[in-house]
Amino acid sequence: MDKYIREEERIQFLMALLRESRLVSVNRTVENCRDPKDNKYLELALEVHAECILSGDNDLLVLHPHLGIKILTPRQFIDAV
């Protein structure tokens, strides 16, 4: 057990994450973010038709909404649901 979670719980979470995940090939390029390293998140969200991106990164948050995708802090998301 580390400071936050037991190893067994961590393994269960990771196994569930793997079961529910899928690999996605991104076939588009976006250059809208002021931090070019963050464009990959916009590209992926557009590719999978995401409704929302959760981030604490101000370079992404200032784009809200971006091409129909909400960009919210985790707190904003929790407050909205």
N, C-alpha and C positions, 0 to 999 in steps of 0.2 A: 504494500500500500504506500502510495506517495502521499503528499500533503493534502490532496484533494479527493482522490478516488481510489478505490481498491482495484488491484490488477484484474480481478475477475470481472468487475463491472466495466473496466476499460475494454477488455477483450470482447465482452458481450456487445458493447456499443460498436466497436470496430467491425465485428461480424455482421451486425444489422446494417451498418453503413455499406459494407461491401455487397450485401444482398440487394440493397435498394439502389445502388449506384449503377451508372452506365457510362461508358466511354463515349465521348463526343468529339468528332472532328469538326474543327471550326474552319469554315470556308469563306469567311469574310474578314475584312480589315476595317478597323475603326481607328480614327486618329483625332477623337474629340476631346480627350482628357488632357488637362494641362501637364499631368505626369504620364509620359508615354508608357511607363511600366504598368499603368492601370488600365490601359486600353484592352488588355486581354480579358478583363472581367466584363467589359461592355460587349466585346465580341462574343463571348460565351453566352451571356444572357440573351443576346439577340438570336444566336443560333438555336437555342432551345426554347425560344419564345417565353422567356421568364416574365413573370409579372412584377418581380421585385428583386432588388439587390440589397443585401444588408451589409453595411460597412460603417466603420468609424473614420474612414479616410475622407478628409475634406475635399481632396481633389475629385473624388467621385460624388460626394454629397452635393456639391455646388451644381451638378448637372441635373439634379432632380427636377422634373422627370426627364428621362432621356429616351426619345423615340418610343414613348408609351410605357417605359419601364420605370417604376418607382424606385428611387434610391433613398433608402432610409437607414437611420441608425437602428441598432437592435432595440433601443428604448422606444423609438417611434413605432417600430413594428409591433412590439408587445402592447403598447398603448392602443394600437389600431385594431388588434384582434380580440 
